[in-house]
Structures are given as C-alpha cells and as structure tokens.
Amino acid sequence: MNGGQTKNAALTTALAFHYQVLIGLDKCFSLEEGQAVWFEKDGDVSLMSPDTLASSQTEVKYYAAPLTDHHENLWKTLKNWLATDFDHTQYGVLVLHTTQAFGATTQLKDWNTQTVEKRLQVLQDVFAERTDEQLNAEKPSDIIKLQKAVMACDEALLKNVLGKVTLFTEADNAQELEKQILAKPVGIPKNNLNSYLHGLVGFVYAQAAQHSWSINQQAFAAKCEELTALLCKKEFTFPLFSGYEASELEVELHQDRPFVQKIAEIEHHEMIPDAVGNWLELQNSLLEQLDEYPLYKDKTVAYQNQLVKKYKLVHSSAQLEATDAIKSSKLLYNKTMQEQPLNMGNDIPPIEYKNGLIHDAMDDDERDLKWRVEP
C-alpha cells in the first residue's frame, strides 16, 4: 500500500472542502436581511431567502480536467437535483460552480443562453452517442449509470430542473477566491488582511453544528464588524521610535550636515550623538515600506510645519531674554528637546519623532533656523 497516495488523496479532499467553504464565505458578503448561507443542506452550498427566486443551490467542483459532454460532474449533479429527496422548488437557481473550462468540442458551451427545450435536446443528443452495447452492458460504467438515471426521469421534472441550471465554469481557484474576499473589507491595513480572512474562515467553520451548518446575514454582519473594529486602525499610529543614539562613525559621517553644525556652533557637542540618532531614526521611518506610508508622510510634513512655527516664536522669545549667547542657546536647545510633543489628533507622537523633525528642519537651509541666540 502506498502511504503517499493515501495522504495525497486526503489532502486533495481537504483542499476541495476548504474551497467549498470559501465559496460559501464569498456568498455571505452578498446576504440581505432574512437570508442565510447553508452548507451541506441539499448539497454543497445553499443560499436561502424568503424569496424563493432569490434562493440558490450550488454544487462546487474543484477540478482541472475540462468539462466535457460526458463528464461525471455534470451528470452526477443533474442526478442529485432530480432525486426525489431534493426539493428543487425551494430554489430559483441551481448552479454547477466549477474551476473547469469547457472542453474544446463540448455541446454545453451555450448552455446558459439556451431555452429549456434546447438544453433537453443537448442532453438527448449527448446520450444518443451511447451505443446499445454500452447501455446494455452487464456492468456499465459509472458515467453511463448516471446518464441513464437522468434521461429516465419524468420529462416535466427534467425540464423544471434544467430551466434553473446555470453552468459557472472557469471559476477562480482558492488563491484567487481568497484575494477576491480580501478585496471586500475597507479600512483594514494590508498586514492585517490575512488575520481578517482567517477570522472569517474560523467563524464559518465554528457555525457547524451536529445537525445543521448555516450563517445568517445578521450573524455574519456582526462578525465582520467585530473583526473590522479589532483589526482596523481607528487613528494613525507611528512607526516604532526607540531613541536611537548614533555611533561615533555615524556622527563622523554626518558631522558636516547643517543641523550638526548648528549644535556645534553653540558648543553643545555632547548632544550631537542623540541628535544624529533622532535624525537618522526619522529618516529611516520615512524609508520603511509602511502600509500607511502616504498618510504618514503627509502627516509628518504637516506636523513639522507646526513645530517650526512654534519654534520660531520660542526662538524669538529666547532672543529677547538672552544674557549670554552660548548659555542662552544651550538652554533653548535643552528646553526644545525636553518639551512634550504636540498632539496629532488623539495621538501623542514619540518625543524622538518630534526631535528628529526639528533637526530635519534645522537641516533645511531654506527654513533658515538656528539654535544660537544673541543677547
């Protein structure tokens, strides 16, 4: 016995079932009030609505081989829908949802635009291709058993069912379906989308009970709201600032920058490693591939303009109160660095972010800012 084959078969079955769950999950997003998605009620996935015409039953097939005239997926599905224990009157639409493409020579290609009479004729023409020897064999193949069972049905019943059948071919595979689902939520950062998907998939599986498995519109909407509240960022949040202190090499590399020269000018040399560290941390944060980068950049520019406007007033006051150029300049520097950041919405930014922005502004020749004050 080849254990690999058994394992592979089990995995294939599991993946096909998961695909069925994703189809049902996708349908949940279109639920209206009073509607529900059911799994394994009358088949794979059913959308039940107070309006019968809006109700649908879907058979899900995750196959690579083409859908041909004699493919089991078509005939087995039709047989199930014609069975006495299946009440087709509950549904306005019956869907064969398959990843298969139509076969090159199949007579099924125009199915969805054909009349009931034409659909019946197509089945009759396909069935007519069977020889008497095939039909009357002592042990006919499974597909012939299915075809005989379908074509032996009462014609009125057959027409009623065929009139509701839609063939949905070349359906998205599981990966594409997940992408489609992940395109639905709004306001959830990219890095949280997989958590959102896993939360919904887990919710769907958790609704399976011993005798039924369904998700109603109200419960699904509530779960979506819960996950959105958990995973979205109601307020902008900053990248992590750790208060990085520059190394001797980094200080040396940046010693000629204007913002470093302006600190040296007031003989506050011991503050330079912290200043370079704050400046570097800010620059690195602007280079990170953040989901919110455009928003972060825009807010940073606006916040820096606020800081500069405030600093000009503080510098002007320090100039008026100055008694000693170096001492007064150092006091202005210390006061500015220690000052708590201005609020940004409901957030207080990291102090290193604020200080990095001030050094960045000092580095901009056009702003013409300086630490030095003159008595």
Salt bridges, closest charged atoms under 4 A:
ASP26 OD1 - LYS184 NZ 3.48
ASP42 OD2 - LYS41 NZ 3.08
GLU129 OE1 - HIS70 NE2 2.80
GLU155 OE2 - LYS159 NZ 3.64
GLU176 OE2 - LYS179 NZ 3.58
GLU178 OE2 - HIS18 NE2 3.94
GLU226 OE2 - LYS223 NZ 3.44
GLU270 OE2 - HIS268 ND1 3.55
GLU292 OE1 - LYS233 NZ 3.94
GLU339 OE2 - LYS310 NZ 3.05
ASP363 OD2 - ARG257 NH2 2.59
ASP364 OD2 - ARG367 NE 3.70
GLU374 OE2 - ARG372 NE 2.64
